[in-house]
């Protein structure tokens, strides 16, 4: 029976992050699976479940929407959007009650019909800005005119 890798990647995002069903990790991931996230770092399967539980606790109404999915060989790339209301502490930030939306990309590598490695890139800075704990970026002035010297900072 052929494995629909795109569907397995989708299930992990929609069921684990979107519905809190952490058992799906065991169904779609190899026991030796490794994940890589710019915020939480490298993780084994158990830590990946704990990270998911942490986001679900902070955003109990978290909803995941799949924006696109692409497969090539043993790899699936999934573009996703998640939104929810910040109701419990997250990364040291007390609950704000703010509704937040972030987008990201998951790159899952498969072997034997299971995810063996996953890389995630997502807009963590955007989330922190929505929570009010990171500064908003503002345009930083104009470019120097021809021949104009500016002091080095």
N, C-alpha and C positions, 0 to 999 in steps of 0.2 A: 504494500500500500504506500503510495507516494505521500510525502508530508508536505503540507501547505505552509511553507516557512513564513510567508507574509501573515497568514492567519494566526500562527503561533506568536509572532511578535506583537500583533494587534491584541491578542488575548491577554498577554502579559500586561500591557499598558491599560487596557480597558477594564480588565477584571481585578488586577492587583491594585493599581493606583486609582482607578475610577470607582471600584466597588468594595475595595478592602479585602478581596479574596486572596490571601497570601498563599494558599495551597496551590494556586496556579503556578507559582515559581517552581514547585516540585514536579509539576506536570510538563512544563515546557522547557525547563533548564536542566542541563547536565549537573550532577552532584558536584563536579569540580568547576562549575561555572565561575568566571571572574567578571566583575563589572568595573567600569572606570567612569568616574563622575568628577567634573571640575570642582565641585563643592565638597563632596563627601569622600573623595579619593577612591583608591582601589578597594574592592570588597570581594569577599567570598559570598557564597549563596546565602548563608545565615545573615551576614551583615547587610546584604542587599534587601532582605526581607525586613530587617530592622529599620533601614532607611525608609522603605516604603511605609512601614507602620508609623514612623515619625511624621511623614508628610500627611498621611491619612488622619492622624491624631490632630495635627495643627489645622488641617483643612478637612473636616469631616464630610463636607458636601462636595469634595473634589470631583470634578467631572473631566474625563479625558475624551478629546475628539481627535480622530485620526484625519490628518489633512492630506496625506499621500503616503504611498508605500511602494518601494522599488526593490526588486530582487535581481541579483546577478551572481551566478554560481552558488556558493555557500553563504552568501551575505545578503541581509535585508536591511534597507535603510527606511526608517519610518519618521515622517515629519508629523509632529503632534502638537496639540494645544491643550493646556489644562487650566481650569479656572475653579475657584472656590473661595470661601470666606475664612479668613484667618481667625480661628476661634480658640486656639490653644497655643502655648509657646512653641517657637521654632527657631533653632540655631541661636538661642539666647534672646530672642525677640519675644516679648510678652504679646499676648493676643491683642490685635488692633481692631477686630471686627470689620476690617476692610476686605472688599471683594477684589481679588487679584486674578490676573490672567498672564500666563507665560507660554512661550512656544519653545520647542526644542527638537532635536533630532536624535534618534537612537540608531546605532549601527550594530546589528546583531550578527554574529558569525555562528553558523550551525555545523554540527558534526553528528552523524547518526540520528538525525531528526530532532536534535535538542540544541538549545542555545548553549554554546560553550564559552562565549565571550561577548560582552556588550560594552560599547562606548557610548556615552551620552554627552551631548553639548546642549545647554539650555540657557535661557536668559536669567541667570541668577541675580545679576546686578539689577535688572529690570524689576524682579520680584522685591528686592530690598528697597528699591526706590518706591514701589507701590506701598510697601509697609511703612515708609517714612523714615527709614534708618540709613539711607544712602543719599548723598546729595544729587540733585538734578544737574545735568550738564547744561551749560549755557554757552552760546557762541563766545569764543574767546577773543574777540576783537578782529581787526582786519589784518591782512597779510602785509608785510613791509613793502613799501614802494621801492622802485628801482633806485639803488644807491643809498637807501636809508639803512642806517646801522641801529641795531637794537641791542641793549645790554644783554649779556648772557646771564641766565639765572641758574 
